[in-house]
Amino acid sequence: MALLQLDPLIPVLVKHKGEWVKAMAHVLIDYGFEHNLMFVCFADESRECWTVENKNVRAQDNITAGRPPKPSPETAPH
């Protein structure tokens, strides 16, 4: 098992109870071969600490990194 403290923290979206929630990833846990990576994250709004499988973590929007916000269906061109 390996623990990696993330520095700087990574702003992520975390799938929690079917909803994507903004959070900050603080630690990455690698249990080794044939295991999912696990992210230890703190939710922005609720301040809860969750450990989340890699498949339920996404990068937040970041214009500088080339990930602009996706337009909402209401504002998208037709």
Secondary structure, DSSP 8 states (H G I E B T S, - for coil): -EEEEEEEEEEEEEEETTEEEEEEEEEEEE--TTS--EEEEEETTT--EEEEEGGGEEE--BTTTTB-----TTTS--
